[in-house]
Amino acid sequence: MAKGFQDIDSLCRGIVNDAVSGVFKPVYLLMGDEPYYVDMVCDAIMEHCLDESERDFNQTVCYGADVDAETVITAARRYPMFADRQLVVLKEAQMMKNLDDLSIYCQNPLDSTVLVIAMHGASADKRKSLYKTVSKMGVVVESQALRDYEMTSWIPMYYRTRGLDIEPDAAALLAEHAGTDLNKIAIETEKMFKNLPEGTTKVTVADIEKNVGISRQYSIFELTKELSFKNSAKALRIAAYIGSSAKFAMPMAVAALYTHFYRILKYSALLIRDPRPTNDQKVKVLSVSPYFFKEYDAAVRNYPLKKCMAVIALLKDYDYKGKGGDVGEATAAELMLELTAKILNI
């Protein structure tokens, strides 16, 4: 990411707070792979820019596939009717063929118009005029997709904005369920808030299991934990349950296991360089909360460098098998159980 997610979150929440206070820039360019912040800012501007009674005459919403730059510029250059400002929103802007031509208007935007250019799953070319002009005359929000390892940090930050803490295990379980889909996390959280007892200050694993409908006991997250400690009986039981699930996909399971063992491999390399690393060094290498250090300290003892490399080689083999290569009549459940047993015996 060009900026860390903390910076993007802070920028977007600042824009939202300004919108609530009635403070707007003349042009907003919202773009990037992750739609959560694009939607957050666009929705806030649309909600607060105009009163409901002003919207019929002063709000224009169009879509990139249906309009050209000239149409949008013409709309933006109109003056408001019976209101202090007008709002023009261009959604799915990446679909408009001559998008960069909007820079003509953005070079000298009207004070009485708020123009929002929203792109989903795409970004404006930073070498071209539109990006450069909006950067000077308005606000650019670039919301890039988070990586898997960032989710256990993003989720607690998001919960703090809602006035709640969340246990590290609960955050990890929610991250496993939702992946890097921030909108999915927000939706699941909204549903959960409605069912939490009044006065709740901390979200626990039990809250996630009850309200989101996922179980920590039988999850990849719990499997990696049991593998770290080499708790064979429990790891095999979890692997059998996961593999039998109707939604089970071997490649996704292998990817999660690879992420875990790659962290162990990096941690082994760190300990070779510095047998007594600081917590900051551990966080940088593992990209997890200090809450999980105990697990990785056990894992690095149970899977020293050569064993960890052997596990990663094994995962590569089962990734191939999980995609249909040389499996014979073995089912996905049997492959998952077989893989887990082999990891435990390395």
Disulfide bonds with the S-S distance in Angstrom:
none
